[in-house]
C-alpha cells in the first residue's frame, strides 16, 4: 500500500467527519498507521467542513495534507477548494489520483489527466433508499470499491459502533454503503 492521503469535504451536516473516521477505523483494523484530522472550525451544519486521513505502512510524520491521492467531495464549494490538490499519480502510493464526486451537488463537467473521476448522484441515491444523510455512506462504498484498501466487514463493524443502539440508522447506512459499492 505504501501511503494514501485522503481529503473528505462537504457541508457541515453531510457526515464528513464520520466518513473520514470510518475510513481511518477500517484501515486501523488492517493494522495500518493512520491519522485523521478534522477541520471544521466555526462551521457546523451548512458551513464547509473537511477532514484529512493519511494511511501508511510507515510512521506518519504529520497529519496535515497539502496534496492528496484521493478526494471525496460532496459539494461544489469543496470541489472548487480541493480539486487542484489531487495528485494525478503518486510515486508513494503507486496509483492514479481519484476523485469521488457527489454529482447531486457538484455537477461541474471535469476531467483531469491521471485522475480517475467517479461521479455519482449520492444525495439522490441516499434519498431513494431513505435519507439524504446517508450520501456519505454512498461515497464510502464507492471509495471502498475503487481503492480496495480495506474490507467491507471492517466498515460495517465501524458503522455498528458509530451508530450503536439505532438499528434503523445502521441498516440505512449499510444499504447506502452497498449501493455506493455497486455503482462505483
N, C-alpha and C positions, 0 to 999 in steps of 0.2 A: 504494500500500500504506500509506503513512504510517508506522504503528507497530503492532506486535503484541507483547504481553507474555504469556509462556507460563510456567506452572508445571508441571513434571513431578514427580509424587510417588508414593511407594510404599515397600515394604520394601526394605532393602538386599538385593541379590542378584536383584532383578527387572529389572536393566538400566536403571535410571532415568537414570544418568549418560550411558550410551551413547545412550539415546533423545534426551536433550537435545543431546548432541554432534552426532548425525546431523541433527537439525533445524537446528542452527546451521550445520553444514557445508553442508547443502543450500541454505540461504539465502545463505551466503557465495559459493556457486557462481553465484548471481544478482547478485553484486556489491553486496549489501546491507550496511549497517552492522549488526554482530551482536555481542552479548555473551552469554556463557554463564558462569553462576556456580553451582558445586556447593555443596551444603550437606548434609554427612553426618557431620561431626564424628567422634564416637566410634562412631557407628552403622555397623555393617557388616552382613553377611548376617543378616537377621532384624530388624534395627532399622529405623527410618524413615529415609528419605533423600529429598531433593528437589533439583532444580536449577531455575534461573531462566534463561530465554532471552528476550532482547529483540532485535527486528529493527526497523530503521527506515530510512527513506530519508534521514534526517538523522543527525548525530553523536549518540551516546548519552552522556548526562552521567554516569549511574550504572548499574551492573548490578543494583542492588537493586530488587526489585518489592514494592510494598505492595498493589497491585491488578493483576489480570491480565485479559486478554481471553479467554484460553484456559487451562483447567486439564485436564491429562491425569492422571487419578487411578487408581491401581492397587490401592488397598485402602481399607478403612473408616477407619482412623485418619487417613489422608491426606485423605479426604473431609471428615471432621469438622474437620480443621485448616484446609483451604484453601477450602472451599465458599463461605464468606462473602466472600472477596476477589475472586470472579469478578464483573467489571463487566457489568451487563446490556446496556449499549450503550456504545460508546466513541466520543466525538467525534474522537479522534485516529486511530482505525482505521477509523471509518465502518462498523462491522459490529456484529452482536449478539455477546453473550458466548457461549462454547462450553465445555461440559463433556464430556469424553470419559471414560467411566467403565467400569472393569473390573467388570462386574456379578457376576463369579465370586466376588469378594472384598469387594464393597461393594454389597449388594443393597437398600439403602435406597430406598424409594419417594420420589422427589424431583421437584419441578417448581419452576420459577422463571421469573417473567415476564422476558422479554428475554434469556433464556439458552437456547440450543439444547442439548439433552442427548442424547448418543449413548451408549446403554448396550449394551455387547457383553460376552458371557461370554468375555473374552480368554484366561483361563487354560485353559478347556475347549477353545476353538478351537485354541490353541497345542498343547495335549496331543494333539488329534486329528490334527495334522499332524506330530507327532514329539517335541515337548519344551515343557513349561510355560515354559521360559526364553525362548521366542520370543513371549510375550504382549506384550512391549514393542513388537515389530515389528508386531503386530496393531494396537496403539494408534497407531503411527506411520502405518500405512496409512490408518486412519480419519481421522487428523488431516490427512494429505496430501490426501485426497479432499475433506474438508469445507471446508478453508480455501483450497486451491488456490494456495498461495503459492510453491511450488517444483515442480520437475519430478521425476518418478519416476526418471529416469535419474541425477539427482544423488544421490538417496537410495541407489540401487543402487551407484553409484560409491563412496559413503561406506561402505556395508556391505562392499564388496570390500576397501577399505583397512583398515577396522577389524578385519576377521576374515581378513586375508590369510594364505594358507597353509593354511586349513582349509575346503576346498571344501564339505564336508558342512554346516558351520555357515552358510556363505554361502548355500547353496541353501535350507536350512531358513528362514533369516531372510527371504529374498526370497519364499518361499512364504507365510510369515506376513504379510509386508507386503501381498502381493497379496490375501490373504484379508481383512485389515482394510479394504483399499480397497474390495473388492467388497461387504462387509457394511455399510459406513457409508452 
